[in-house]
Amino acid sequence: MQRSDNQLLVFTHLSQLLDYVTGFGGLIVPLILWLVNKENVIDMDHHGKSIINFQLSILIYSVLSIPLILFFGFGILALIVIGIMAFVFPIVNAIRVSNGQEANYPLSLSILK
């Protein structure tokens, strides 16, 4: 039987910020939380997939920005924008989930369906 747990959903969104605190964990911790709780918590499967898609998208965008630094110098601007997005969107979506609204990660690639 599934249970409703908005606090766990909020924590899962905020756990992406571990990259800024510890330097790693922003992909690993939400992945573990999603895999462990996707069958037990209502909407965890949906939120977990959107978080993992967002984190993988951020990783892909960051890797693609590196050649832009070497060739155009404009990859630094892209990395700054990516860093801001990776910091702001988890906070905004945690607030939205705590208010009962739908989380939304724009520019997120749909890797996991």
Rosetta silent file (secondary structure, phi, psi, omega in degrees, C-alpha in Angstrom):
SEQUENCE: MQRSDNQLLVFTHLSQLLDYVTGFGGLIVPLILWLVNKENVIDMDHHGKSIINFQLSILIYSVLSIPLILFFGFGILALIVIGIMAFVFPIVNAIRVSNGQEANYPLSLSILK
SCORE:     score description
SCORE:     0.000 S_00000001
   1 L     0.000  132.990 -179.902    0.000    0.000    0.000 S_00000001
   2 L   -85.402  147.965  178.360    1.322    3.405   -0.967 S_00000001
   3 E  -120.762  158.646  176.863    1.444    6.276    1.474 S_00000001
   4 L   -92.209  128.870 -178.435    1.563   10.018    0.961 S_00000001
   5 L  -145.978   82.051 -179.651    4.829   11.588    2.144 S_00000001
   6 H   -65.142  -31.834  179.921    5.348   15.167    0.975 S_00000001
   7 H   -63.916  -40.070  177.658    8.282   15.642    3.352 S_00000001
   8 H   -67.417  -38.592  177.051   10.212   12.832    1.670 S_00000001
   9 H   -63.458  -42.446  177.905    9.407   14.287   -1.760 S_00000001
  10 H   -62.977  -45.696  179.306   10.651   17.708   -0.616 S_00000001
  11 H   -61.944  -37.889  179.089   13.803   16.140    0.832 S_00000001
  12 H   -63.764  -41.695  177.114   14.382   14.233   -2.414 S_00000001
  13 H   -65.643  -42.938 -177.948   14.240   17.467   -4.414 S_00000001
  14 H   -72.460  -22.173 -179.283   16.529   19.270   -1.936 S_00000001
  15 H   -65.472  -15.777  175.559   19.018   16.391   -1.844 S_00000001
  16 H   -64.345  -23.267 -177.987   20.186   17.521   -5.278 S_00000001
  17 H   -76.395   -2.405  177.050   21.906   20.429   -3.522 S_00000001
  18 H   -59.266  -27.310  176.340   24.431   18.044   -1.954 S_00000001
  19 H   -57.979  -34.761 -178.116   26.709   18.831   -4.899 S_00000001
  20 H   -80.906  -22.792 -177.723   27.106   22.341   -3.511 S_00000001
  21 H   -93.560  -49.710 -174.415   27.723   21.167    0.064 S_00000001
  22 L  -107.601  -13.878 -178.057   29.834   18.019   -0.296 S_00000001
  23 L    92.496  -10.464  177.369   30.892   18.140   -3.955 S_00000001
  24 L  -155.268  172.636  176.414   29.021   14.946   -4.805 S_00000001
  25 L   102.488  -13.144 -178.082   25.778   13.180   -4.007 S_00000001
  26 L   -67.503  -18.446  174.497   23.396   15.374   -5.995 S_00000001
  27 L  -106.115  -37.079 -173.648   22.671   12.475   -8.330 S_00000001
  28 H   -70.361  -48.357 -176.519   23.374    9.514   -6.066 S_00000001
  29 H   -64.648  -48.090  176.408   21.173   10.403   -3.060 S_00000001
  30 H   -61.874  -34.545  177.964   18.005   11.213   -5.084 S_00000001
  31 H   -62.458  -45.382  179.142   18.613    8.050   -7.113 S_00000001
  32 H   -65.105  -45.678  179.151   18.788    5.922   -3.950 S_00000001
  33 H   -59.528  -41.662  179.904   15.742    7.641   -2.412 S_00000001
  34 H   -65.725  -48.259 -177.070   13.774    7.092   -5.622 S_00000001
  35 H   -64.380  -36.323 -178.160   14.764    3.433   -6.016 S_00000001
  36 H   -75.923  -35.333 -170.673   13.998    2.588   -2.387 S_00000001
  37 H  -110.031    1.882 -174.034   10.680    4.472   -2.128 S_00000001
  38 L   -64.242  -26.644  178.939    9.154    4.435   -5.624 S_00000001
  39 L   -89.178  -18.622 -171.856    6.772    1.590   -4.745 S_00000001
  40 L  -101.886  -25.375 -174.182    5.875    2.883   -1.261 S_00000001
  41 E  -114.061  131.520  178.787    5.306    6.641   -1.658 S_00000001
  42 L   -61.438  131.797  178.601    2.625    8.182   -3.862 S_00000001
  43 L    69.850    3.585  178.222    4.178   10.136   -6.794 S_00000001
  44 H   -64.830  -36.763  179.779    7.750    9.183   -5.811 S_00000001
  45 H   -62.233  -45.034  179.208    8.218    7.384   -9.125 S_00000001
  46 H   -64.414  -48.976 -178.911    7.208   10.486  -11.081 S_00000001
  47 H   -65.660  -41.090  179.430    9.282   12.890   -8.960 S_00000001
  48 H   -61.719  -43.780  178.237   12.273   10.567   -8.891 S_00000001
  49 H   -63.829  -40.987 -179.969   12.311   10.220  -12.653 S_00000001
  50 H   -67.892  -35.339  177.708   12.053   13.979  -13.170 S_00000001
  51 H   -67.891  -45.409  179.883   14.897   14.594  -10.687 S_00000001
  52 H   -65.312  -41.156  175.833   17.169   11.991  -12.296 S_00000001
  53 H   -59.527  -42.246  179.836   16.339   13.340  -15.773 S_00000001
  54 H   -65.378  -45.529 -179.105   17.210   16.850  -14.567 S_00000001
  55 H   -64.590  -40.876  176.881   20.484   15.755  -12.968 S_00000001
  56 H   -66.419  -37.150  177.355   21.521   13.788  -16.071 S_00000001
  57 H   -63.710  -43.489  177.901   20.573   16.772  -18.254 S_00000001
  58 H   -60.553  -42.093  178.685   22.719   19.084  -16.110 S_00000001
  59 H   -62.669  -45.511  179.407   25.613   16.633  -16.445 S_00000001
  60 H   -63.933  -45.882  179.156   25.215   16.439  -20.240 S_00000001
  61 H   -62.123  -37.640  179.125   24.934   20.231  -20.594 S_00000001
  62 H   -66.221  -43.963  179.020   28.038   20.704  -18.445 S_00000001
  63 H   -64.469  -38.760  178.792   30.079   18.245  -20.511 S_00000001
  64 H   -69.919  -22.466 -179.770   28.919   19.918  -23.735 S_00000001
  65 H   -76.697  -23.105 -177.100   29.952   23.328  -22.364 S_00000001
  66 H   -61.427  -47.913  177.162   33.600   22.319  -21.948 S_00000001
  67 H   -63.815  -28.601  178.686   34.451   22.404  -25.697 S_00000001
  68 H   -67.092  -27.938  175.749   32.642   25.732  -25.931 S_00000001
  69 H   -66.470  -44.943 -176.536   35.140   27.157  -23.423 S_00000001
  70 H   -69.704  -38.019 -173.719   38.065   26.073  -25.577 S_00000001
  71 H   -93.603  -39.706 -173.050   36.659   27.187  -28.904 S_00000001
  72 L  -119.734  -14.460 -177.003   34.444   30.152  -28.229 S_00000001
  73 L    73.859   -0.680 -174.463   35.038   31.140  -24.593 S_00000001
  74 L   -93.569   -5.376  176.621   31.290   31.208  -24.278 S_00000001
  75 H   -70.607  -24.574  177.054   31.120   27.919  -22.401 S_00000001
  76 H   -63.767  -43.850  176.493   31.991   29.746  -19.175 S_00000001
  77 H   -61.264  -41.580  178.990   28.725   31.663  -19.456 S_00000001
  78 H   -62.943  -42.017  179.306   26.907   28.388  -20.159 S_00000001
  79 H   -65.697  -35.843  176.726   28.455   26.765  -17.062 S_00000001
  80 H   -64.604  -45.086  179.106   27.393   29.721  -14.911 S_00000001
  81 H   -63.975  -41.642  178.326   23.806   29.453  -16.188 S_00000001
  82 H   -62.764  -42.446  178.692   23.844   25.678  -15.650 S_00000001
  83 H   -62.579  -40.363  177.866   25.126   26.166  -12.098 S_00000001
  84 H   -66.682  -44.299  178.341   22.377   28.666  -11.322 S_00000001
  85 H   -60.872  -42.365 -177.936   19.712   26.373  -12.797 S_00000001
  86 H   -69.067  -20.012  177.339   21.027   23.395  -10.817 S_00000001
  87 H   -91.189  -41.226 -172.638   20.795   25.450   -7.617 S_00000001
  88 H   -79.207  -45.918 -173.325   17.493   27.267   -8.121 S_00000001
  89 H   -62.915  -39.337  175.328   15.215   24.631   -9.661 S_00000001
  90 H   -61.854  -37.625  179.214   15.531   22.050   -6.841 S_00000001
  91 H   -67.392  -47.637 -179.845   14.623   24.738   -4.282 S_00000001
  92 H   -60.058  -44.249 -178.300   11.684   26.040   -6.332 S_00000001
  93 H   -71.688  -31.042  174.402   10.389   22.522   -6.939 S_00000001
  94 H   -64.324  -41.229  177.467   10.754   21.544   -3.273 S_00000001
  95 H   -64.967  -43.232  179.519    8.607   24.555   -2.369 S_00000001
  96 H   -62.154  -43.178  179.970    6.091   23.650   -5.067 S_00000001
  97 H   -65.075  -39.531  179.819    5.857   20.044   -3.848 S_00000001
  98 H   -66.406  -24.635  177.117    5.401   21.171   -0.238 S_00000001
  99 L   -91.982    4.771  177.986    2.477   23.341   -1.426 S_00000001
 100 L    81.377   14.802  178.915    0.906   20.415   -3.298 S_00000001
 101 L   -95.726  168.799  179.704    1.795   21.717   -6.761 S_00000001
 102 L   -80.307  135.259  175.920    3.431   19.876   -9.648 S_00000001
 103 L   -78.328  146.521 -178.439    7.243   20.033   -9.905 S_00000001
 104 L  -142.095  124.020  175.728    8.665   21.244  -13.208 S_00000001
 105 L  -113.843   96.123  179.457   12.253   21.076  -14.464 S_00000001
 106 L   -67.442  155.034 -179.576   12.491   23.075  -17.700 S_00000001
 107 L    63.563   18.253  179.252   15.168   22.143  -20.250 S_00000001
 108 L   -88.410  128.681  177.912   15.297   18.652  -18.774 S_00000001
 109 L   -74.786  143.658 -178.579   15.897   15.859  -21.258 S_00000001
 110 L   -91.372   79.933 -177.610   13.438   12.981  -21.037 S_00000001
 111 L   -84.255  -50.683  174.830   15.931   10.144  -20.519 S_00000001
 112 L   -94.167  131.284 -178.612   13.847    8.056  -18.101 S_00000001
 113 L   -98.894    0.000    0.000   10.244    7.723  -19.133 S_00000001
